[in-house]
Amino acid sequence: MKGYTRWIGTAVLAGALLVVPARPASPTGGVYTQTKHGNTDTGVNRVSDWPVGSCEQCHVQHGGGSPKPFGLFAPNTNALCATAGCHNSPGANGIYQGLTTYDASAHAASTAMVWPGPDSTVDPGAPPANPSGDAGKCVNCHTSHGYRDASGLIPAQVFSREEKLCIVCHDGSPAARNVKAEFTKTYRHPATTVTGKHDEAEDGTAANYAASPTNYRHSECEDCHNSHVAKADGGPLVAPAASNRLLGVGRVAVSNGAAGLPPTYTYRGPADLSPALEYEVCFKCHSSWTTLPVTTPSGGPPRDKALQFNPNNASYHPVEAAGKNLNINVNAFVNNWNATKTMYCTDCHTSDATSVRGPHGSLYNYVLKMDYRASSAQRTMASTEHCFDCHRYDTYANRNASDTVRGYSRFKNDGHAKHVGEERRPCYACHESHGSTNLPHLIVTGRSPGINSYTQTSNGGSCSPTCHGVKSYTINYPR
């Protein structure tokens, strides 16, 4: 509970100086009766002696001899909120799991988790800073009396709307990582540009994430993070196991069928704290579970990632399962990658800043870690481009590399290095980065310049590209 006291004015009465206390500045903004706490039908109903939603449900009338701050019936701790009949059990929509779960979260455990006061660049109308003794308390995000801004009552009895609440802390202080800066970058999830579409009760309704017909498509902090549950990881993770920072958010599990067919989807709500997979969180927006937009932000067709990552496809990047080409020479990879590893969506779609992980924002298109151009136009690829964060540049793109290094590719006769390094054909001309339902090696047809058709054989294959006639090739190692 937050209280405010201020003293103004003096008066002289019968020769004595009288200091007159002003009325406390209202913590309610005049909206308490509009809040869930103050609702006269469904509000706080701790004791039957007073009306539902009345102040006396929490505050002892006139203090009543209570030694507790603000005349509260109990000490002003999280246990006050978790009083029997109040927030002692999980909420109806599953976002809040009860005090025991919250106490294990990073927000509860951190001594730095104290509301720092309003950020003039985000929401200057937010409440003033909390004292250090409030570390980990519910009152660092929530106000029991409600709060309002220029648009009226703020939902969920929090200080600020949507991402404004989070980035006041997650700007480098008190939270160590500056996520706020990521949302100022050119390419980002639209947390700061799309407002009023997220609903705490949207739960497993696919239409609430859809691009049509009403366009509820949105991406708020709460879509990927649950502040009541999220916490740091205890050690290294193995893909696709989700980070503990994603605990307690709704996600979409898949049961895959044949290549080229959408999977069967199962929505798992915030209350499901069973081990989650990172891509399941992404599938809420980036799969045919919901209605995808007609075009992507880059102007291309929408891509159903659940369809593309299906392990029954002819080829795919190993997000849901290890890849199919398990004999790739380990030296064809860099940065500790190999043919048997699985990967996260956020191994590619993440900040260009090494201090922040996750698809918040990036200097590069598609919220990628490094530069990537969705164009097959002839050009010289740089060693700093995104593909070469995993695949060895000298093997696939450097015509001047040694025979040994170029031979790490499956192609004999310098196939990759000759095409990319000498003929200046970028990876995009021949490969689809997510998955192919019918072609091996992430080969894609129909781009210009690119490949018109492709046929695989037992020891190689043949292709008909736009830049020369049909050519066959053999491979350096078995599939």
KAHUFEN-V348883 format. One line per field, one symbol per residue. psi: psi as a letter, one per 20 degrees, with the letter a starting at -180 (. if undefined). burial: # if it has 16 or more other C-alpha atoms within 10 Angstrom, else .. A space follows every 50 residues. Layout:
BEGIN
psi->???
burial->???
END
This chain:
BEGIN
psi->ppqppqpqqqqppljqpopoprppppihjjjgiirhgjpigjaplgqiiq qpjqhihhpppkgkjpiqqjkqirqmrhhghjqpidlirqrhjigpjrhg ghhirhhhhpiimpoirqohifnijrrrqqqhijpiqhjihqpiiqqqah ibppqjlrhrpcihggihhlkiphqhpnhghhjirgprqlhiipqjhqph jhckohhijqiqiimjprnrhihipoiihqrqqiaqqpqkpqqiijqkqq roqqoqbqpipqrpqoporhiojqpqpghhghihhkrjhaoqrhqrhiir qqpohhghjpiirhqqqmghrqrimijpphiirrkjqriiqrrqhjhgnr qipiipqqlgrqiqqjlqhrpppmpjqprpqqijrghjihppghgiiohj rrhgghihqhprkkgghggghgiloqhhhiqphgqphiqrkkqqriqoqb pgqqpqrhjcaqqnriirapqqrrqiqq.
burial->##........................##..###.######..####.... ##########.........#####.#.#.##....####....######. .##.####...########..##..##......###############.. ..###################..##..######.#.######....##.. ..##.######....################.......##.######### ####.#..#..##.#.######...##################....... .#######################...######...####.######### ##...#################...##...#....##############. #...#################..##############.#######.#### ####.....#..###.......####...
END
